[in-house]
Amino acid sequence: MKAHKIQFISYNQPILIGRFMLIFSRRRVDVTNFAFRKIDENDGEFTIEFNAEQWAAENLLKQINKQIDIFEATLIN
């Protein structure tokens, strides 16, 4: 397993944290760090660091991109 990081920009809504963590817990992925940075009044940048295989990280990125409220998501190795 390798450390990965997904950064994405979305609406600044507390309910989104639970939605994203549910994606990781269903796939039994070990999240090592979670951060949020407010960009403006309505938007925020979420950063999730986790350990997974490369294929699993790419699948998680696809799943997060499918979420309605995501503006932009990137996978950082």
Secondary structure as UniProt FT lines:
FT   STRAND          2..11
FT   HELIX           15..26
FT   TURN            27..28
FT   STRAND          30..38
FT   STRAND          43..52
FT   HELIX           54..65
FT   TURN            68..69
FT   STRAND          70..76
//
